[in-house]
Amino acid sequence: MGRPDFYYPLHRLALEYDGAHHRENLTGDNRRQNRLVDAGYRLLRFTAADVLSAADATVALVRRALFTP
């Protein structure tokens, strides 16, 4: 299935960080994403811009995903 960058097993939530190497690994990343979603995981993807320029919004989105049934 592949391993996501961050994983919250109790919430079946996977987080992916698309760094600079993402363009080179797009095919593999997409296949891993599809396997995770097919296995019933929720998946959120973030970029450097999300983490560095919109950190509050990024944290809020993850928090909602973790604590919203």
N, C-alpha and C positions, 0 to 999 in steps of 0.2 A: 504494500500500500504506500509506503514512503513515510517519512517523518516530517511533520510541519516544523516550522521554526520555534513556535511556542504552542503549548497544548494544555488545555484544562480538561482532564479526563472526566471529572464529575459532571461537567457541563457539556461534554462532547463538542467543545469549541476549539478550533484550530486557528492560529494566527500565522500569516505568512508575511515576511518582510522582503520586498522586492528591491534589492540593492543594485549596485552598478552592474553586477554580473548577470542580472536577470535577463537582459536581452539575449545573452549568449545561451542561456539555459531555458528559454521560453517553452520549448517543446516538452522538456522533462517536467518543468513546473506545471504546465497545463495538465499533463497526464497525472501527476501526483494530486493536483486539485480535483480532478474528476474522480479519482479513486477515493479520496477522502469524502467528497460529497456523496458518492455512491454508497459508501459505508455508513452514512447517516450522520456525518459530522457537519456542523455549521462552520463556515470558513470566512474569515475576514482577511483582506489583503491590505498592506500598507506600504508606502514608499518613504524615502528619506524626507520628502517634503511633508508628508503626514506627520512624521515623528518630530521633525525639527521645527517646522513652521506652524503646525496645528496640533501641538501636543495635547492641549486641553480637550479638543474635539476628539482626538484619537482615544484618549483615556476614557472619555465619556461614552464613546461607542462601544468599547470593550466592556466597560462596566454594565451598560444596558444589556449587552449580549449575555453577560454572566448572570445577571440578576433579574432578567425578565423571562418568565416561563414561556 
